[in-house]
Amino acid sequence: MTRECIVLGVDGGNSKTMALVSDPAGRLLGFARAEGSNHERLGFEAAERILRGVATEALRDAGIGGPAAGAFWALAGADTGSDFEQLGAIVERLAVAETNTVENDLWATLGAGLTRDWGVGVACGAGFCAGGIAPDGRMLKFPSLGQATGDWGGGEDIGMEVLRLAHRAHDGRGRPSRLGDRVPAALGMASFDELPERMRAGTFDWNAVRDRLPPLLFAAADEGDVTARGLVRRIGEEVGLTAATIIRHLGLEGLDVEVVLGGSVFRGENPLLLETIVGSVRASAPRARIVRPAFHPVVGAVFQALRRLGIEVDDGVRENARVTLPKDLTN
């Protein structure tokens, strides 16, 4: 197959990296998956190795013998000027596309959720990330480097707050809560009494706090637990405030702006969380619409790559992508 107008979309996250190859009509031709490629955790050398492998494999899977016409690299950890400088040098060295665009992985979420080329996105996965694009092309993204840059609400933040509230429910400093009863088992402990020793021994699983406790929180909130519902409202208010602030900075208050919610925190579509976000956003942008991505972020990266070549991502392109999705992306 020729490579004219063939595009490559890459979504490089903390836990996994995916690459997709598409033709100009949105038909997905090649797919590859690898481990996470965030340079903040692995270093730039390891990130380059992973990105090279996944991009090369996707092109090979598509039967493309040379570089794609364009590639969009949506990479976790692309936050500062120095990040973009080094990541940009990496993708140029890879030589898998004639033109390359590097952005934070938030832009893959935007590409997967927006029905046009402008709007606002908030991603809550392990961390918290938010930004937006105005109709005139102006872009804004908050630094997204954690609480030091004003961020709160990703899986790590939520997990730690659930752990804190659960322990306070257990020892009496907080109100009684289902969280106090359920958190130890979710973390593989018989009781909170094991926590200090595990922390001292370095055997406590902090990843489990991030991965297992947010779903437990939303389940408890659905059951009416007062402590859990209070924390869910706090998360929703923070997400809504962040989205509304970006809307205001970009001057979108009077428009029917789409606000895309991406990341594992939103996967369960908790009613209280969504209701709180909607109320918070619409207080300053009454016409705003909260949307969930229709596609996996790596498909959003493909759509962004097509746009960079001047190809409109219309309903036909989206339908072609939908019917040619690799099996790994249909669940």
Summary of the structure (lengths in Angstrom):
residues: 331
radius of gyration: 20.7
end to end distance: 28.4
largest distance: 67.4
contacts: 1202
relative contact order: 0.16
helix: 49%
strand: 18%
